[in-house]
Amino acid sequence: MGMSRQIYLDHGATTPILNEVLEEMLPFFKERFGNASTFYKLGREARQAVETARERVATLIHAMPEEIVFTSGGTESNNMAIKGTAFAMQDKGNHIITSAIEHHAVLDTCEYLQKFGFNVTRLPVDSKGLVNPSDLEDAIRDDTILVTIMHANNEIGTIQPLKELAKICNEHEVLFHTDAVQSIGKIPVDVRDLGVDMLSISAHKIYGPKGVGALYIRDGVAIDPFLHGGGQERGKRSGTENVPGIVGLGKAAELAKNTLEDEMKRLTELRDMLVRGILSIDDTFLNGHPEKRLPNNVNVGIRYVEGEALVLALDMKGIYVSTGSACSSGSGMPSHVLTALGLSPEDARGSLRLTLGKSNTKEDIGYVISTLSEIVADLRAMSPLTR
């Protein structure tokens, strides 16, 4: 039986690589295979390509090229920022502040640091997923060395009041890191305007390759490297540079910058259409903030149905969505993000995340809404979960 159509609505998990990105990467796997740390022509070509990519990433976030360190992705960037700062600053203090809804790459890193005597405060969020700046103000102590709060949430799309949060940190002379993996390329991100000291980026969320990312480290911020060796990336991250990956990230960053305004408008329109359509089904609700949210993120609760069952039923119709974050689905536990909003375990388990991207059209949205309505009706008819 041939699939009638395929609609990919999990761009929050990963995105397809754009042709222009792949084209630019290919020569660096083949004829231009040089090691960027060597001095002859092949090596110089690789070095030039890496530095061009560094400029492109810097331009996207309004940083200076020398403030960009290439990594293996968002997870490494988060680890590098948090552990790197913690170990560099432990003479000054050992208190770290984060939020209850961070990605596991941040939460688990903070938890790991507790083994080394660091204290971690996890700020709560309101029912829409926002951190209250006054909670941050109250949590800062004399021994606070780092605050790490994401720009936009990967599950519910809520955008934090980052500028306000960073301002509080700057006033208290506390370093501020943000995981911007989901916001880069979706909404404007300007490190100078936001006032952040460190910011994490991943290529595969912006139509680039997997396994490559970057960390912005504001000039003057010292962090301990945790990869030691040949001293690449200005001694901040040793290891032969992943030249094709870095080239791909650079190209993806350039394209993201050029398409940002138009794509933001287009996706917001599709998002609002999708939200209206799904909320017209009985006993459904929106998770996250109705306005302060990513243009491509829809997270809805559908009562009296298991989220996993919905994902599988939609999959059979060629529609790809997820329940929570791709990284932790399959754990059987309700999402820590949704429970932090105050949802019951049942409501958290009945939630769906649909994340839009370049391939999605208005026709897709119509098909998804009608298909979902039928599936929900069928599943509810069979459901043991009573109303």
C-alpha positions in Angstrom: 0.0 0.0 0.0 1.6 3.3 -1.1 1.6 6.2 1.3 -0.7 8.9 -0.1 1.4 11.7 1.4 4.1 12.4 4.0 3.9 15.4 6.3 6.8 16.0 8.5 5.9 17.9 11.6 8.8 17.2 13.9 11.2 20.0 12.9 11.9 20.5 16.6 13.6 17.1 16.7 15.6 17.6 13.5 15.4 19.2 10.0 16.3 17.9 6.6 19.6 19.3 5.2 19.1 21.9 2.5 20.6 21.2 -0.9 22.6 24.4 -0.9 24.1 23.3 2.4 25.0 19.8 1.2 26.5 21.2 -2.0 28.8 23.4 -0.1 29.9 20.6 2.2 30.6 17.9 -0.4 34.1 19.1 -1.7 35.4 19.0 1.9 34.8 15.3 2.1 36.5 14.7 -1.2 39.0 16.8 -3.1 39.4 19.5 -0.4 39.9 17.0 2.4 42.8 18.9 4.1 43.3 19.2 7.9 42.6 22.9 8.8 45.6 22.9 11.2 48.2 22.2 8.4 50.1 24.9 6.5 50.2 23.7 2.9 47.5 24.6 0.3 45.0 21.9 1.2 45.2 22.8 4.8 44.9 26.5 4.1 41.8 25.9 2.0 40.2 24.1 4.9 41.2 26.8 7.3 39.7 29.5 5.1 36.4 27.6 4.9 36.3 27.2 8.6 36.9 30.9 9.1 34.2 31.8 6.6 31.8 29.6 8.5 32.8 31.3 11.7 32.0 34.7 10.2 28.6 33.5 9.0 27.6 32.1 12.4 28.8 35.3 14.1 26.8 37.4 11.7 23.6 35.4 12.4 23.8 36.3 16.1 25.6 39.7 15.9 28.8 38.4 17.5 32.4 38.7 16.6 33.9 35.7 14.7 36.5 35.1 17.5 33.6 34.7 20.0 32.4 31.5 18.1 33.7 28.1 19.1 32.7 25.1 17.0 31.4 22.0 18.8 29.7 18.7 18.1 26.2 20.2 18.7 23.9 21.7 21.2 24.6 19.1 23.9 28.3 19.7 23.8 27.8 23.5 23.7 25.7 23.4 26.8 28.1 21.1 28.6 31.0 23.2 27.6 29.4 26.5 28.8 28.1 25.1 32.1 31.0 22.8 33.2 33.6 25.2 31.6 32.3 28.1 33.6 31.7 26.2 36.8 35.3 24.8 36.9 36.8 28.2 35.9 34.9 30.1 38.6 34.9 27.7 41.5 37.2 30.0 43.5 34.5 32.7 43.3 31.5 30.5 44.3 29.7 27.2 43.6 26.1 28.2 43.1 24.3 27.7 39.7 20.8 28.7 38.8 18.7 27.1 36.0 15.0 26.6 35.2 12.8 23.6 35.7 12.1 23.2 32.0 15.6 23.2 30.5 16.7 20.5 28.0 18.3 17.5 29.6 21.7 18.6 28.2 21.4 21.5 30.7 19.6 19.9 33.6 21.7 16.7 33.7 24.9 18.8 33.4 23.9 20.8 36.4 22.9 17.7 38.3 26.3 16.2 37.5 28.1 19.2 38.9 26.4 18.6 42.3 28.8 15.7 42.7 31.6 18.2 42.7 30.1 20.3 45.4 28.2 22.8 43.3 24.7 23.9 44.5 21.9 24.1 41.9 18.7 26.1 42.1 16.0 25.2 39.6 13.6 28.1 39.1 9.9 27.2 38.7 7.8 28.4 35.7 4.3 29.6 35.5 1.4 27.7 33.8 2.5 29.1 30.5 6.2 28.1 30.9 7.6 31.5 31.8 10.4 32.1 34.4 9.5 35.1 36.6 12.5 37.6 36.6 11.8 38.4 40.2 12.3 34.7 41.1 15.7 35.0 39.5 16.5 38.2 41.4 15.6 36.5 44.7 17.6 33.3 43.9 21.0 35.1 43.2 23.4 34.8 46.2 26.9 36.0 46.8 28.3 32.7 45.7 26.2 32.5 42.4 28.6 32.1 39.5 26.3 31.1 36.6 22.7 31.3 35.4 21.6 29.1 32.5 18.1 29.6 31.1 17.0 28.6 27.6 15.8 31.1 25.0 12.8 29.1 23.8 11.6 25.8 25.1 11.9 22.7 22.8 8.6 21.1 23.9 6.2 24.0 24.4 7.8 26.8 22.4 7.6 29.4 25.2 10.1 32.3 24.7 11.7 33.5 27.9 12.1 37.2 28.8 15.8 36.7 28.1 16.8 40.3 28.0 15.3 41.0 31.5 16.9 37.9 32.9 20.3 38.7 31.5 20.1 42.3 32.8 19.6 41.0 36.3 22.6 38.8 35.9 24.7 41.6 34.6 23.7 43.8 37.5 24.9 41.1 39.9 28.0 40.3 37.9 26.9 36.7 37.3 27.5 35.0 34.0 24.5 34.2 31.9 24.3 31.3 29.4 21.4 30.5 27.2 20.5 27.4 25.2 19.3 29.0 22.0 19.1 25.7 20.0 15.4 26.1 19.3 15.3 29.9 18.8 18.1 30.3 16.3 16.8 30.8 12.8 13.2 31.0 14.1 13.2 34.4 15.8 15.8 37.2 15.8 18.8 36.4 18.1 21.2 39.2 18.9 23.7 38.4 21.6 24.6 42.1 22.2 21.0 43.2 22.5 20.1 40.2 24.7 23.1 40.8 26.9 24.1 37.1 27.2 27.6 35.9 27.9 27.3 32.5 26.3 24.8 31.0 23.8 24.4 27.5 22.3 23.6 26.7 18.7 23.0 23.4 16.8 23.2 23.0 13.0 20.6 20.2 12.6 17.8 22.4 13.9 18.4 24.9 11.1 18.6 22.7 8.0 22.3 21.9 8.5 24.1 18.6 9.3 23.8 16.6 12.5 26.8 16.4 14.8 28.0 20.0 14.6 27.1 23.2 16.6 28.7 26.2 18.1 29.1 28.0 21.4 29.2 31.8 21.5 31.5 32.9 24.3 31.6 36.7 24.9 35.0 38.1 24.6 36.5 38.3 28.1 34.7 35.2 29.5 37.1 32.5 30.6 36.0 28.9 30.6 37.9 25.7 31.3 38.1 23.5 28.2 37.2 19.9 28.7 38.8 18.5 25.6 42.5 18.8 25.8 45.0 18.1 22.9 46.2 20.0 19.9 44.7 23.4 21.1 42.3 23.9 18.2 39.5 26.5 18.5 41.9 29.0 20.3 42.6 26.3 22.9 39.0 26.1 23.9 38.2 22.8 22.1 41.0 20.5 20.9 40.4 18.0 18.2 40.8 18.1 14.4 38.1 20.4 13.1 35.0 18.8 11.5 35.5 20.9 8.4 32.5 19.6 6.3 30.2 19.9 9.3 31.4 23.4 10.1 31.1 24.5 6.5 27.5 23.1 6.6 26.7 25.0 9.8 28.1 28.2 8.3 25.9 27.9 5.1 22.8 27.0 7.2 23.4 30.0 9.3 23.7 32.3 6.3 20.5 30.9 4.8 18.7 31.2 8.1 19.6 34.8 8.4 18.4 35.6 4.8 15.0 33.8 5.2 14.3 34.7 8.8 11.7 37.4 8.4 9.7 35.7 5.7 9.8 32.3 7.3 8.8 33.8 10.7 5.6 35.3 9.1 4.8 32.2 7.1 5.2 29.8 10.0 3.3 31.9 12.5 0.3 31.9 10.1 0.5 28.1 9.7 0.9 27.7 13.5 -2.1 29.7 14.3 -4.2 27.8 11.7 -3.1 24.5 13.2 -3.8 25.7 16.8 -7.3 26.9 15.8 -8.1 23.7 14.0 -6.9 21.4 16.8 -8.6 23.4 19.6 -11.9 23.1 17.7 -11.8 19.4 18.8 -13.6 19.0 22.2 -11.5 18.6 25.3 -8.3 20.0 23.9 -6.0 22.7 25.3 -2.8 24.6 24.3 0.4 24.0 26.2 2.8 26.9 26.5 2.3 30.6 26.0 -0.3 31.7 23.4 1.7 34.7 22.2 5.3 34.5 23.5 6.0 31.3 21.6 8.1 30.1 18.7 6.4 30.7 15.3 6.7 27.0 14.5 5.7 25.3 17.7 2.3 23.8 18.5 1.9 21.7 21.7 -1.6 20.6 22.5 -3.2 18.4 25.2 -5.9 16.0 24.0 -7.9 14.6 26.8 -8.9 10.9 27.1 -6.3 9.7 24.6 -2.7 8.5 25.0 -0.2 10.7 23.2 1.8 7.6 22.1 -1.4 6.1 20.5 -2.0 9.4 18.6 1.6 9.5 17.3 1.3 5.9 16.0 -2.1 6.5 14.4 -0.8 9.7 12.7 2.3 7.8 11.6 0.1 5.4 9.7 -1.5 8.3 7.8 2.0 9.7 6.9 2.0 12.5 9.5 5.1 12.6 11.7 4.7 14.3 15.1 6.0 13.6 18.6 4.8 13.6 22.2 7.5 15.4 24.1 11.1 16.0 23.2 12.6 13.4 20.8 15.5 12.9 23.2 13.4 11.6 26.1 10.4 10.0 24.3 10.3 6.3 25.0 11.2 6.8 28.6 7.6 6.2 29.7 7.8 9.2 32.1 5.6 12.2 31.6 7.5 15.2 30.3 9.3 17.2 33.0 8.4 20.3 31.0 4.7 19.7 31.1 4.6 18.6 34.7 6.5 21.8 35.6 3.6 23.8 34.1 1.3 22.0 36.6 -0.2 19.5 34.2 -1.4 16.2 35.7 0.5 13.1 34.5 -2.6 12.1 32.5 -2.8 15.4 30.7 1.0 15.4 30.2 0.8 12.0 28.6 -2.0 13.1 26.3 0.0 15.9 24.8 1.3 16.2 21.2 4.1 18.4 19.8 3.8 19.5 16.2 6.8 21.6 15.0 6.5 23.2 11.5 9.2 23.9 9.0 10.1 24.8 5.4 8.4 21.8 3.8 5.0 22.5 5.4 2.1 24.1 3.4 -1.5 25.3 4.1 -2.8 22.1 2.4 -0.8 20.1 4.9 -2.4 21.8 7.8 -5.9 21.2 6.5 -5.1 17.5 6.1 -3.5 17.2 9.5 -6.5 18.8 11.3 -9.1 16.6 9.5 -7.0 13.5 10.0 -6.4 14.2 13.7 -10.1 14.9 14.3 -11.0 11.4 12.9 -8.2 9.7 14.9 -9.2 11.4 18.1 -12.9 10.4 17.7 -11.9 6.8 16.9 -9.5 6.5 19.8 -11.9 8.0 22.2 -14.7 5.7 21.2 -12.4 2.8 22.2 -10.8 4.5 25.2 -11.0 3.1 28.7 -10.3 6.6 30.0 -13.7 7.8 30.9 -15.1 11.2 30.4 
